[in-house]
Amino acid sequence: MTFGIGDAVAAGLKVLDKFIPDPEARAKAEAELRVSLMAWDKSQSDVNAVEAQHDSVFVAGWRPALGWTCACAFALIYVIGPMITWISTMMGSPIPLPSFNVEALMSLTLGMVGLGGLRTFEKIKGVASK
């Protein structure tokens, strides 16, 4: 489940409707809420950009490490695991493999693929910094 600025504003508006009955004051509070949430989102994006440019693998390497972890998990679930099961069954002693939480893996991987797609779009448009 994704949660964006629009969702946060909608949740905040429900609270504003209860505590600020004046429409004009409520509109001002809504504008302030939107500005503060957008500033928070911008500051998080700035932190992400600085982390990605860092020379240390322990700072900048978490994104690639996460990508390789997802790739290895998919290989285990869809290639290596079935081959082990098939070969062990053919040899007469099947090896049961544990079950994996594929839903969580898919959420993580699809989120990363989406971000990668946005990066590709930036490169095509010529606005990528590197």
C-alpha positions as MATLAB code, in Angstrom:
seq = 'MTFGIGDAVAAGLKVLDKFIPDPEARAKAEAELRVSLMAWDKSQSDVNAVEAQHDSVFVAGWRPALGWTCACAFALIYVIGPMITWISTMMGSPIPLPSFNVEALMSLTLGMVGLGGLRTFEKIKGVASK';
ca = [
       0.000    0.000    0.000;
       1.394    3.365   -0.971;
       0.995    6.488    1.103;
       1.693    9.824   -0.543;
       1.323   13.485    0.193;
      -2.259   13.477   -1.096;
      -3.160   10.755    1.407;
      -1.514   12.660    4.248;
      -3.373   15.826    3.278;
      -6.669   13.928    3.104;
      -6.080   12.503    6.588;
      -5.093   15.935    7.877;
      -8.216   17.491    6.336;
     -10.431   15.098    8.272;
      -8.811   16.352   11.459;
      -9.055   19.982   10.321;
     -12.767   19.595    9.549;
     -13.400   18.541   13.149;
     -11.301   21.175   14.893;
     -11.507   24.203   12.563;
     -15.120   24.958   11.629;
     -14.339   28.273    9.872;
     -13.879   27.551    6.107;
     -11.367   30.379    5.634;
      -9.176   29.284    8.552;
      -9.478   25.663    7.419;
      -8.299   26.602    3.893;
      -5.284   28.413    5.373;
      -4.464   25.415    7.585;
      -4.788   23.099    4.570;
      -2.358   25.234    2.558;
       0.132   25.213    5.437;
      -0.231   21.442    5.759;
       0.453   20.941    2.048;
       3.501   23.215    2.122;
       5.003   21.498    5.164;
       4.444   18.006    3.711;
       5.975   19.011    0.383;
       8.986   20.513    2.195;
       9.405   17.276    4.144;
       9.245   15.264    0.906;
      11.807   17.564   -0.744;
      14.192   17.284    2.200;
      13.948   13.477    2.093;
      14.728   13.560   -1.642;
      17.772   15.733   -0.942;
      19.020   13.273    1.681;
      18.535   10.388   -0.769;
      20.544   12.231   -3.441;
      23.430   12.893   -1.039;
      23.446    9.261    0.134;
      23.527    7.970   -3.447;
      26.630   10.063   -4.272;
      28.626    8.931   -1.231;
      31.874    6.995   -1.825;
      31.303    4.502    0.993;
      29.468    1.319    0.042;
      27.798    1.330    3.456;
      26.072    4.627    2.641;
      25.533    4.494   -1.118;
      25.478    0.728   -1.508;
      22.197   -0.098    0.156;
      20.162    0.385   -3.019;
      22.280   -1.957   -5.166;
      22.502   -4.431   -2.282;
      18.724   -4.443   -2.025;
      18.432   -4.960   -5.785;
      20.862   -7.889   -5.763;
      19.093   -9.400   -2.754;
      15.788   -9.280   -4.639;
      17.407  -10.770   -7.763;
      18.943  -13.622   -5.739;
      15.632  -14.288   -3.982;
      13.814  -14.478   -7.340;
      16.500  -16.809   -8.690;
      16.117  -19.062   -5.653;
      12.325  -19.090   -5.790;
      11.829  -19.483   -9.542;
      15.005  -21.126  -10.905;
      17.270  -22.769   -8.345;
      14.533  -24.038   -5.996;
      12.471  -25.786   -8.684;
      15.634  -27.308  -10.167;
      16.695  -28.666   -6.756;
      13.213  -30.093   -6.229;
      13.115  -31.633   -9.701;
      16.614  -33.157   -9.519;
      16.121  -34.499   -5.987;
      12.766  -36.011   -6.989;
      14.363  -37.673  -10.030;
      17.026  -39.138   -7.724;
      14.349  -40.618   -5.467;
      14.646  -38.436   -2.374;
      12.781  -35.146   -2.833;
      14.047  -32.189   -0.828;
      11.217  -29.964    0.424;
      12.099  -26.298    0.173;
      10.732  -23.699    2.579;
       7.993  -21.367    1.458;
       8.805  -17.713    0.845;
       6.789  -14.540    1.322;
       6.631  -13.686   -2.373;
       4.114  -10.868   -1.821;
       6.583   -8.830    0.235;
       9.351   -9.566   -2.256;
       7.152   -8.428   -5.147;
       6.222   -5.187   -3.343;
       9.863   -4.378   -2.725;
      11.032   -5.328   -6.206;
       8.239   -3.560   -8.070;
       8.868   -0.425   -6.040;
      12.544   -0.546   -6.974;
      11.748   -1.249  -10.631;
       9.394    1.730  -10.668;
      12.118    3.974   -9.272;
      14.527    2.583  -11.852;
      12.012    3.410  -14.573;
      11.824    6.995  -13.369;
      15.623    7.193  -13.438;
      15.632    5.894  -17.017;
      13.028    8.513  -17.947;
      15.254   11.220  -16.431;
      18.218    9.991  -18.485;
      16.172    9.930  -21.705;
      14.952   13.497  -21.093;
      18.513   14.606  -20.306;
      17.817   15.883  -16.794;
      19.782   13.209  -14.891;
      22.757   14.549  -12.957;
      25.008   11.567  -13.758;
];
